[in-house]
Amino acid sequence: MDHRSARFGRSRRVLSRSVGADVLVTTPDDPNVHELLGGAAAVWADLEAPRTLPELVDRLSGAHAVAAGQIEGQIQACLEDLVALGVVEVEGSDG
């Protein structure tokens, strides 16, 4: 799945709460609360404004002093998980 031109943003329906460095997320129709830890919490924090995958990779690699190539796949997988949970939405996917 290639989302290079898609913009990812937090769903308007999401309910979230920060607990220390972690984030708890859910939606009104999801009976479960999901805990975002570490890198997932960093991706969530950076999605305060909608961003593309390349924007997220650039911002997070710079903020955490990690090579973009080392984290791009992890960020993409995280975004796919967050979309599947319904807490992140995709706009303008090219594939």
C-alpha positions in Angstrom: 0.0 0.0 0.0 1.6 3.3 -1.1 0.4 6.4 0.7 3.2 8.8 -0.3 0.8 11.6 -1.4 -1.9 10.8 1.1 -2.4 13.1 4.1 -3.0 11.4 7.4 -4.8 13.1 10.2 -6.5 12.3 13.5 -10.2 11.3 13.1 -12.7 13.9 14.3 -14.4 11.0 16.1 -11.4 9.9 18.1 -11.3 10.2 21.9 -7.8 10.5 23.3 -6.0 11.0 26.6 -2.3 11.4 27.3 -1.0 9.4 30.2 2.6 10.3 30.8 4.4 9.7 27.5 1.7 7.3 26.3 -1.6 8.0 24.7 -5.0 6.2 25.0 -7.3 6.3 22.0 -10.7 5.0 21.0 -13.7 5.9 19.0 -17.4 6.0 20.2 -18.2 2.7 18.6 -15.1 0.8 19.7 -15.5 -0.9 23.0 -11.7 -1.1 23.4 -9.2 1.5 24.5 -5.9 1.3 22.7 -2.6 2.3 24.2 -0.1 4.0 22.0 3.5 3.6 23.2 6.9 4.9 22.1 7.0 5.4 18.3 3.2 5.2 18.0 2.8 7.9 20.6 5.3 10.0 18.7 3.4 9.5 15.4 0.2 10.4 17.1 1.7 13.6 18.6 2.9 14.7 15.2 -0.5 14.1 13.6 -1.8 17.1 15.5 -1.9 18.6 12.0 -2.5 16.3 8.9 0.7 15.2 7.3 2.0 13.0 4.5 4.2 9.9 5.1 7.3 11.7 3.9 6.5 14.7 6.1 6.2 12.4 9.1 9.4 10.6 8.3 11.3 13.8 7.9 10.0 15.4 11.1 10.3 12.3 13.3 13.7 11.3 12.0 15.0 14.8 12.7 13.4 15.0 16.1 14.8 11.6 17.2 18.1 11.7 15.4 17.4 8.5 13.4 18.0 8.0 9.7 14.8 8.3 7.7 15.4 5.0 6.0 15.5 3.3 9.4 12.0 4.4 10.5 10.0 4.9 7.3 8.6 1.3 7.2 7.8 1.5 10.9 5.9 4.8 10.5 4.0 3.4 7.5 3.0 0.3 9.5 2.0 2.4 12.4 -0.2 4.6 10.2 -1.9 1.6 8.7 -2.6 0.3 12.2 -4.0 3.6 13.3 -6.2 3.8 10.2 -7.5 0.2 10.8 -8.4 1.3 14.4 -10.4 4.2 13.0 -8.5 6.8 14.9 -6.6 8.2 11.9 -8.1 9.1 8.5 -6.5 9.2 5.1 -7.2 11.9 2.5 -5.9 11.8 -1.1 -4.4 8.3 -1.3 -2.7 7.6 -4.6 -3.0 3.8 -4.3 
